Amino acid sequence: MADLGRDLAHRFDLEGVPYTARYSRLFVRRGAVGLTVYEAAYERPLADSVVVSGLQILDDAGREVPIVRASPAGIEFDGGVRLVVDGGEVLIGGLPESWSVSADDVASPRLRDALGGFAAEGSPFPLVEERGATESIHASRSLRDGTIRTSPEHHLLAPHDQQLAEWLDRCPAVSPAYRDLTRFCWWVLGVNTLRLDALDGLNRAVVPSKIGYVGLWQWDAYFIAIGLRHGDPDLALEQLRIAVAHQGSDGQLPDVVHEQGVLASSDDLPPADLENLRAMASPSLAHSRVPLTKPPLTALAVAKLAEVIGEGVVDEFLPAVLRAQEWWYTHSTRGGRPVYLHPYSSGLDDSPIFDDDAIIASPDLAAYLVLSDGLLAGWLAERGRHDEAAACRGRADATVDSLVATWGQARGFFPALGEDGQPIPAETIGSLMPLLADGLPVHLVDGVLAAIDDPARFATPHALPTVAASDPDYSTERMWRGPVWVNTNWLVAEGLRRQAAVDPSRADRLLDAADRLERDTLALVDAHGPNEYFNPVSGEKPPRATTVFGWSAALAVDLAVSRSRSG
């Protein structure tokens, strides 16, 4: 049995890293006074998610008992008291009978109304003493989905401890250099697991974050599954099943699956988001309905999962991947090229390539489609479906030719194209993604490598920025305009390794670049935590980036495992 992760206490500050537990909607951070308990919900601001504020343990003289440490095991106070969350409950074990719990009223008016109000605002948390056969419960108060319960005995916490131990025991083995980081990232994946009861039996979703991101975003699910496969392949498989369960009749996969339904088009947006969408200066937004999806990486995730659980996963997902691939080429094109019909569908919402138009033919989309068609062709050929395999190969070749034609020697990168077919000047991380495409000419691979190695472009102190440092739109802190993301680093490293496999003459240089990028990415996550994104100069978390982010943790696990195996 695992040691409950107390060796990870140095990573918990209860601010950037809150305390929470698997399957619980509650998470706990330090407040201005005591602790604040929040409820995780889809697209709800943090300020509207407060359940209880000012939560304190008081000794028999009414003094606040200090926190000794926080860790995956819970929040531990002086005197042996420990607080955990379990489902919808806050459990406090080891509380002496002469001590008490105090808290302010619910801080959020929205939740206070839902709960019918606590005691008068600012008053002590009401204590209701109850006696049971085996424990003394000092405080009990209904929250939105549960209660706060306390006991002088720690056995109250036993179910939580068992669940935590079982999850940490699944953490994949890695070399000693990556053990601490991997265990922490594995804990993140565990606590980001929630039961989304509206998902028709497929209800274990590993959400990107409990801070606002309570749902299953399509490409998040793929990256998260890639990390999960090393310790819980069944949970990884469930993420893919949820992602494709709501595929449209035309083959489109939705952007998000959440408890209230799906986000598959502009029709599904909240009113405020819809107003923002319509306010954008783009011809695409004159349409009454804009499809919303995410980049086509289903095939890549299936291929990675098949390495662990076998070819049966390919048979299961092959029809969905084929239909989704066809959707891009028949329902999401302009001028014969597959395009993103809206920034949301790219995943790179704030990228400067969308500043003047929402419909973009982007090099990363072309590369993902080529990669997917290559995987599909191999799977179809293995199953004797040779005509379909040939069609996929032909489509991939044509897409590569179209991509190559966009390269300009003076420009030195693959540009995105606007709806008018003209190159967009911004040089972004998307210009590096053609490394994922088989059939790229050698001189263009060298051109991409030159960009990666150039300090004025992508070789920032912490690589890879999502906009080249020399670009006028570069920002160190604005989302998708410069900050480093773990998923884009992982994709570029994957592309470097794919190019090395098909070009032995350049394999050493390509593999060296991949090794450096993977090592630097792991060092960045180790130093600053699995944040949503990172400042490319300082490495720190920009103010608006969230913490304990799902795909950052999952891909750090994947990199740690793969690098441990390779030595």
N, C-alpha and C positions, 0 to 999 in steps of 0.2 A: 504494500500500500504506500502511496506517495506521502511525503511529509507535510502535506497541506500547503506547500509553497511559501512557508515563512522565510525561506532563504531569498525570496524575491521582494522582501519588504523595502529594500533600498530603492525600488522602482515606484513606490506608491507615495504620492504627496497629498492625495485626496483633493487635489485641484485639477491639474492636468490629467492625472490618473485617478478616477473615482473608484470607490469600492462597489462591486456588484457581484451577482452570482448567476449561474446558469439558470435559464428559464424564468428568472425574476424580472418583472417590469420595473423594479425599484433600483435606483443607484444613489450613492451617498457621496457628498462632497463636503469640504469644510465650508462653513458659512461665516458671516460677520461675527456671529456668536454661535458656538457649538457646531453641530452638523446640520446639513440640509438634505432631506430625502426628496428625490424627484421620481416622477413616473415617466417611463419611456413611452412615446407615442409617435405615430406617423405624422411628419411635417408639423409638429407642434413646437413653438419657440420654448427655449429653456425657462424663460420667465413665467410662462404659463403652465409649467410642469411641476411646480413645487407642491409637494404633499404635506411636508412638515418642515418647519425651520426652527433653528435654535434648540435642536435636540441635545440634551446634556445628561450626563450621569452625575447625580449629586450624592455626596456622602452623608453620614448621619448629622453633620453640622451644617448641611446645606451648601457645602463648597463643591465647585465643579471638579470632578475627577479627571485628571489629564489623560490624554491618549498616549499610550506607549508606542504603538506602531499600527500600521495598516498593511495588509498583505492579502493574498488570495484566501487566507483562512478567516478574514474578517477584520474588524476594527477592535483592537485590544486596548483596554484601559488599565490604569494602575489598580492594583488590588485583584487582578485576575478576571475582571469582567470582560466579556467579549460580545460584540454585536455582529450579527450576520443578517443578510436578507435571504429569504427562502420563499419562492413564489411571490405572493402578494403580502408577505408578512415581514416585519422587522422583529427579529428574535434577539433577546439579550439574556445571555446565560452567565451564571456565577454572580448574580447581583445579591449582595447581602440584604437580609430582610429589613435592616434599618436604613438602607439607602433607597433612593428614589430616582425616577426619570422625570425630567422637565422638558417642555417644548412650548414654543409659541403656537399660536393659531396657524391654520393653513395660510401660507403667504399669498397664494395665487387666488384672486377673486373668482376666477373661472372654476378652479377646483373646490374652493370653499362653497360655492353655490351647489356644485354637484354633490358635496358631502353633507349639505344641510348645515354647515358651520360647525366649528368646535366651540369651545368656551369663548368667552369674550376675548377679543383680540389682545394679545400680549399677556394673557393669564397663563399660569402653569398648566402643563399638560394634565388633564384629569386622570386621576388614578382610581382604578376600580379593582379592589382586592377580591380575588377568587381563590378558593382552596380546592385542590384536587387530591386524589389518593396518593400521588407520588411527588407532587411539586406544588410550590407556592407561587402563584402568578401575581405579581405586584401591580402590573399596569396592563390594561387592555383597552384599546380604543379602536373602533372600526375606521379603517382608511377606505380608500376607494375600492380596493380589491382584497383587503385583508385586515390584519390587526398588528399592533405592537404587543408583543408578549414578553414577559420577563420571568426568570426563575432563578433561585439560588443554585440550582444544579445545571451543569453544563450538558446533561444528556438531552436537554431541549434542542441542542444544536446538532445532535447526532445525524439526522437525515442530511443536513447540509454538508457536514464533514464527509460523509460517505460518498455523496455525489461528487464533491470536489476531488476527493482522492481517486475515484474511479476515472474521472476525466484526465487528471494529471498523469495517471498511470498509462494513458494512451499516447502521451507525448513521444514522438519518434526519437530514436537514438541519433545523436550527432556527436561530432568531435568535441572535446572539452572546451575549445575556444568558443563554440557556439551554444553550449548547453544552457547557460543562464538566459540568453536572449531567446532561445527557442522555447524554453519553458514559459517565459513571460508571454510570448506571442501565442503559444498554445492556450494559455489561460484566457487571453483576449478572445480567441475563437470560441472557447467554451462559454464565456459569459455573454458573448454577443449572440448566443443561440436562444431563440425565443420560440414559443409555440404560437403560431398565427392561426387561430382556430377557424378562420374562414376559408382555409385553403384546401378544403375537401380531402382530408386525410393526409395530404402532404403538408404537414404543418410545422416541421422543424426548420425554420429559416435562420441562417446565420446572417444577421443584419450587419450593415456596414458600421453602425454605431447606435447605441441607445440614446444618443443625444440628437434627436430629430430624424435619424435615418432608420426608422422602424418599418422595414419592408424589404423586398428582395428586388434589387436592381439587377437587370440582366447581366451586364458584364461584371459587376461585383460578384455575382453568383459564380461565374466561371473562374475568376481569380481565386476566390475563397475555396472553391472545390479543388483547385490545383494544390493548395496547401493542405487541405483536410485529408486528401487521399493518402497521405503518409501515415496517419494515425487512426482515421475514422472514415474509411472509404464508403461505408453505407450512408453516413451523413453527407459526404461529398456528392454521392449519387442523388440524394434527395434534393440538393440545391439545383442540379441540372433538371431534374424532373419538374420542379416548381417553375423553373424558367421557361420551359417549353409547354407546360400544361395549358396555357391560355393562348396558344398560337392561333392567329386568325385564319379564317377560311382561305385567304389569299396567300398565306404563308408567313405573314409578318409576325414577329415576336414582339411582345409589349416591352416598353421601357421598364416599368415597375409592376410587380405584383404585391398588393398589400391587402390588409384586412377589409377595406371598404370596396375592393375591386381591383381594377388594373388601370395603369396609365398607358394607353396605346395610341392616343391621338390628342389633338388640341381640345377635343370635346370633353376629355376627362380631366382637364386642368381645373384647379380652383379658380374662382373669378379673378383674384389679383394676379395670378400667373398668366391667365388668359389675356388680361389687359396689357401686361408687359409684353407678351408675345405680339399682340396686335400693334403695339406702339413701335415695334422695330421697323426700320426702313428696309423692307424687303418685299419683292413681288410675291414671294411664296405665301406671305401672310394675308394676302387678299383672298386666298381660298378659305372656304368655310371649315374645312377639316384638314389638318396637317398630321400625317402619321408620325408617331414618336416611338423610337426603338433605341437600340444601342449597337455598337460595332459588332460585326459578324464574327465572333470568336467561339461560337458553340463547338465547331469541329475541333478546334485546338484543345478545348477543355475535355472533350470526349476522348481525343487521342491520348492526353495525359492520364486520364482516369483508366483507360484501357490498359495502360502499362502495369497497373496495379491489380485490377479485377478481371482482366481478360476481354476478349473480343465480343462477349455478349453485350457489353455496353454500346459497342458500335452498332450491332443489330437493332438495339432498342431505339437509338437516337437517329439512325441513318435517315428514316423518312422525314423527320422534322428538320434535319439539317438540309436535306435536299430541297424541301419546300421553302425554307428560309433563304437559301442561296438563290433560288429562282426569283423570289420576291425582289431582291435587290436589283436583279437584271431586268425585271419586267415592270415593276411598280415604283422604283426609286431611281430613275434615270433622267438625264437631260443631255441632249445632243449625243446620244449613244453611249454616254458614260454613266456608271453608277454614281450617285451623289448622296450626300446627307441632305435631307429635306428640311432639317432644322438643327440648330446647334445642339439641342438636347440629344439628338440621335448619335452625335459624334462622341458624347461623353465629355468633350472638351468645351463646355458651354461658353466660357469666357475667352476663348482663344481669339487673337486678333484677326484670324482668317475670316471670322464672321462679322467683322465690324460694319461692313457695307452690304452684306447679303447673307441670308440664312441658307441658301441653296449652294452647296460647295462640292466640287469634285476634288476630294482630298487624297494625297498619296498614301496616307495610312489606310483609308478605306479600300483603295485598289490593292494594297499589299495583303490586307486581311482576306479579301475575296480570292486572290491568287492562292494564298496559303490554304484556304478552305477547299478550293477546287482541287488542289493537289492531293489533299487528304481524301477527299471524296473519290477522286479517280482511283486511288490505290485501294480503297475499301470496295468500290464497285467491281474493280477487276478481280479482286480476291473472291468475290461472290459470283463470278461468271457473268457479270452485267457489263460486257465489254463495250457495247455501243454507248451506253451512258458514261462509262469511264472515258471514252474517247471524246465525248462531247465536253466533259469537264476539263480535260486537258486542252482541248482547242480553245475553250473560253478563257482558261488561265493564260494561254500563250497570247491571245489577242489583248487581254488586259495588260499583260507585261509590255507588249509592244506600244500600247497606248500610253502607259506610264513612262516608258523610256523616251517617248516623243516629247514629253513635257520638260525634260532636262535641258537647261541652257548652260553652255560652258562658262559664259561670263557670269551667270548667276551662281552656278556651282551648287545648286540643290534642287530637289524636286518640289516645285511649288504647288499650292492648292490653286484650283481654277474657279473663278466665279461663274455665275450662270451664263454669262456672255462668252465663256471659254477663255477669258484672258487671265494670265497669271496674276496671283495676289502676291505682293512683295514680301509679306511677313514670312520669316524663316522660323519654323516651329519644329517641335519634336516629331510631328507627322512626317517631316522631310527625311527622317532617319528610318521610318518604318518599312520602306521598300527592301530593307535587308531581309525581311521575312519572306520575300517573294523569290521563288526559284526562277532561274532564267535571266537574272539581272546581269548585264554585261560587266566584265571585269573592271573596266575603267570607271564605271559608275559606282561599283562597290568601293573602289579606291577613293572616289569623290566623297562618299558618305563617311568613310573612315577619316578623311582629312577634316571634315567638319567636326567629328567627334573629338579629334585630337587638338583642335584649334582653341587656345584659351580665349580668343575673342568671340568664339561662337558657343561651343558646347563643353569645352574643358574648363568649366568654372571650378572653384575650390571644392564644391560638392556637385558632382555631375549626376544626371544630365538635366540642365534647365529645360523647361518646356517651351521657351522661346530663346533663340540665340542671343547671347549677351550683347552682340553688336547691333541687334535689331532695335529700331526706335521704339517699339512697343514693349520692350523687355522691362519687367518689373520683378524685383526679388521677392515680393510678398503677395501680389495679386494672383488669384487662382488661375492657373493655366496660362499665365503670361510670364513665366519665369521660374516659379518654384518647382522643385524636384518632386516627382511622384514615383513611388515604388513600382507601380504597375508599368509605367512607360519605360523605366529602367529595365525591368524584367523582360519586356517585349524586345527591346533593343538587344539585350544580351542573348535572348533566344534567336534573334535574327543573325547576330554575329556567329553563333554556333552553327546555324543552318548553312550559312555561306561557307564556313570552314569545311563542312561535311561534303560540299559539292566542288570545292576548289582546293585540293591538297597543296597546290603551289603557294597559296596564301594562308594556309591553315594556321601556321604558327602566329602570324601577326593578328589574325582574326580572333584566335583563341586567347591570345594575350590581352587583347582589348576586352573580350568578354570577361576574363578573369578579373581584370582591374575593376570593371564596372560592377561586377557582383560583389567583390570584396568591399568596395567603397560603399555600396548600397547597404550591405550588412553592417558596416561600421557606423553609417549614418543612423540607422534604426537603433542600433545598440546604444549609441550615445544619447539619442534624443527621444527614443520610444517610437512605436509604430503609429506615427501621426498621419493625418490625411495627406499633407504635403509639407515641404521643407524649404527654407531659405537657401538658395544655391551658394551663397557666400558664407553665411554664418553656420548653416546647418540647422538652425533653430526653427521651431514651429512658428509660422506667421500667425498673427492674432486671430484671424478668422478660420484657421484650420482646426478641425476637430481632432481629438486624441483617440487612443486605443481603436484605431481604424481597421476594419476587417481585412481588406485586401492587403494592406501594408503588413499586417501580422501574418497572413496566410502565405504571401510570397516570400517573406523573410524565412518562414519555416521551410518552404520549398528550396530556397537558395542554400540554407544551412544544411539541409539533408543532401542535396546534390553535391555540394562542395565537400561535405564529409566523406561521401562515397568515392569522390575522385581523388581524395587525398590532398 
